Amino acid sequence: MNLNNNFLKAVTYVAAPILMIGIAIFLKGFFENGSSVWTPIGIGAIIGAIFIFIMGMFMVATEEVLEKSYKGKKLIMIKNKKGAPL
């Protein structure tokens, strides 16, 4: 659980600055006069930050489900008629 918490914090520390930079670039391009190339770059950065965060959440959730559901299998040695394993 602690490893998942650290991973989620790392994903947040990566996604949050990208989101803030994307918002700033979007606002610069949106309120600038004329046609600006900064607006789609800002939108792309915002969507990228959201994608990074959602993928991180998915990885943490998958890890927790796998940790809680794994029960293992019991192996049984099969022997032939002479007693040697197959």
Secondary structure as UniProt FT lines:
FT   HELIX           2..31
FT   HELIX           38..69
FT   TURN            81..82
//
